């Protein structure tokens, strides 16, 4: 077996841009720094391809960690055609859009004391219970606007919520006509609020109604690309959408902190997805292992810098 190109030593200088740093990582080409550099190349190709339908998967507690505006800005820039998210991220997106805030906290604290003070902890982020009071009022008022005899797709329910907000992921998606899918919405505070409303009102939501528009987009796509932040339901929902079609994803980037050897989907490599036909045999694909609160902003900043040139 022959050796490849030699590893170049990374050169750091004051004032260098994010993209210049990523290019330096590509010269080294090793470990997850090298994978991040390859991800930037693939993501740039995906965004520049006018015939590619661009999927974005959002899992993990990214909005509480301050990553939500990256997603809404990508929607505004036309870099996301279809968004699939966990219900938790959309819950926190609504909370932020309503003017409530997440706060710097600490993982080294007394969770029992936090419970008594009605503060919820997401690792080192704190969220007071008061935010959920505001959230509940908003959701209950929104659900009252639904036609009690109609059955809604989850995506339409989320669009309604987005139209009643003036900022954030759901608001930006609604303003730009971008569909947001959340197949596990029941696994979130949004789902709990829908259940609460159903105890005295009438609400009918059918998750299968989302599938027609999603699969139509997959069948019609000449090419498809995905940037998956984390794994779980959003990643699988996106990748499995191609199983019903003769197509597969042409571009795929995954940012995850999970290991592949445990067999879970969140850590599974994108190469594994080739065996299922979810991505094509020739697809440009890479998995970057690391904290997505680091890899996502670096990746997006580098590629947006390239797109602006």
Secondary structure as UniProt FT lines:
FT   TURN            14..15
FT   HELIX           18..28
FT   HELIX           31..48
FT   TURN            50..51
FT   STRAND          52..58
FT   TURN            62..66
FT   HELIX           68..76
FT   TURN            77..78
FT   STRAND          82..85
FT   HELIX           87..97
FT   TURN            98..99
FT   STRAND          103..104
FT   HELIX           111..116
FT   TURN            117..118
FT   STRAND          119..122
FT   TURN            123..124
FT   STRAND          125..128
FT   HELIX           130..143
FT   TURN            144..145
FT   TURN            148..149
FT   HELIX           154..163
FT   HELIX           169..176
FT   STRAND          179..181
FT   TURN            183..186
FT   HELIX           189..198
FT   TURN            199..200
FT   HELIX           207..209
FT   HELIX           210..220
FT   STRAND          223..229
FT   HELIX           232..240
FT   HELIX           241..244
FT   STRAND          249..256
FT   HELIX           260..262
FT   HELIX           265..267
FT   HELIX           270..276
FT   STRAND          279..289
FT   HELIX           292..307
//
